[in-house]
Amino acid sequence: GDYKVLVVHGHTFCVYRGVERLKQYALQNHIDIVMFGHTHKPYIEIDEDVTVLNPGSVSYPRQSDHMPTFLIMEIDDEGEAHYGHGYYKSKFSELKI
């Protein structure tokens, strides 16, 4: 599509301290969407200039509820991106989106 996307682990941008360094890098390099990991915590921030996403973790979630998460990104027929987290209640239960 029309998006420039960066996928990084996140540790080199010190994402445990926040996503500001990652956002600045994206803005300086004209990147529209940044996907990162490392924290194992689900995160979505959609700004006018850059979108920052973290799927969280299916196997080792670290947010307070410890619910396994993943990220779904879709591009619709008009070329617009949409994002959402999917959750597992447990590794043996049904998928919840």
MOUR-V505939 format. One record per residue. N is the residue number from 1. RES is the residue in one small letter. SS is DSSP state (h for helix, s for strand, l for the rest). PSI is psi in degrees with one decimal (NA if undefined). NEAR is the number of other C-alpha atoms within 12 Angstrom. Layout:
N/RES/SS/PSI/NEAR ; N/RES/SS/PSI/NEAR
This chain:
1/g/l/-152.5/14 ; 2/d/l/12.1/13 ; 3/y/l/139.7/17 ; 4/k/l/121.8/19 ; 5/v/s/139.4/23 ; 6/l/s/129.8/26 ; 7/v/s/121.0/21 ; 8/v/s/158.8/24 ; 9/h/l/-41.5/22 ; 10/g/l/-22.1/29 ; 11/h/h/-34.7/18 ; 12/t/h/-11.8/17 ; 13/f/h/9.9/23 ; 14/c/l/47.5/19 ; 15/v/h/-17.2/26 ; 16/y/h/-23.3/22 ; 17/r/h/-4.3/14 ; 18/g/l/175.4/21 ; 19/v/l/9.4/30 ; 20/e/h/-44.3/20 ; 21/r/h/-40.3/20 ; 22/l/h/-43.4/35 ; 23/k/h/-42.4/32 ; 24/q/h/-42.1/20 ; 25/y/h/-44.5/22 ; 26/a/h/-45.4/28 ; 27/l/h/-42.8/23 ; 28/q/h/-25.6/13 ; 29/n/l/14.4/17 ; 30/h/l/40.9/19 ; 31/i/l/132.4/24 ; 32/d/l/-38.6/31 ; 33/i/s/129.5/35 ; 34/v/s/127.9/39 ; 35/m/s/128.3/37 ; 36/f/s/165.0/37 ; 37/g/l/-133.7/36 ; 38/h/l/-44.8/29 ; 39/t/l/-21.5/28 ; 40/h/l/22.9/30 ; 41/k/l/131.2/32 ; 42/p/s/140.9/35 ; 43/y/s/132.8/32 ; 44/i/s/123.7/27 ; 45/e/s/115.3/25 ; 46/i/s/111.1/20 ; 47/d/l/171.1/15 ; 48/e/l/-34.6/12 ; 49/d/l/-30.3/20 ; 50/v/l/143.6/29 ; 51/t/s/132.5/34 ; 52/v/s/127.7/38 ; 53/l/s/141.6/40 ; 54/n/s/126.5/41 ; 55/p/s/-14.5/38 ; 56/g/l/-141.1/35 ; 57/s/l/133.9/27 ; 58/v/l/-36.7/27 ; 59/s/l/-24.9/18 ; 60/y/l/64.5/22 ; 61/p/l/140.6/25 ; 62/r/l/3.0/22 ; 63/q/l/169.9/19 ; 64/s/l/-35.8/12 ; 65/d/l/-8.3/16 ; 66/h/l/28.7/20 ; 67/m/l/126.1/28 ; 68/p/l/132.9/31 ; 69/t/s/160.9/33 ; 70/f/s/172.6/31 ; 71/l/s/138.2/30 ; 72/i/s/128.9/22 ; 73/m/s/127.5/23 ; 74/e/s/146.5/15 ; 75/i/s/120.0/14 ; 76/d/l/179.9/11 ; 77/d/l/-23.7/9 ; 78/e/l/0.5/10 ; 79/g/l/9.5/12 ; 80/e/l/139.1/14 ; 81/a/s/142.5/21 ; 82/h/s/145.2/20 ; 83/y/s/150.8/26 ; 84/g/s/152.1/23 ; 85/h/s/142.2/27 ; 86/g/s/149.4/24 ; 87/y/s/146.1/27 ; 88/y/s/130.2/24 ; 89/k/l/-40.0/17 ; 90/s/l/168.2/17 ; 91/k/l/-8.7/15 ; 92/f/l/1.5/9 ; 93/s/l/176.2/11 ; 94/e/l/153.7/11 ; 95/l/s/135.5/17 ; 96/k/s/122.9/19 ; 97/i/l/NA/15
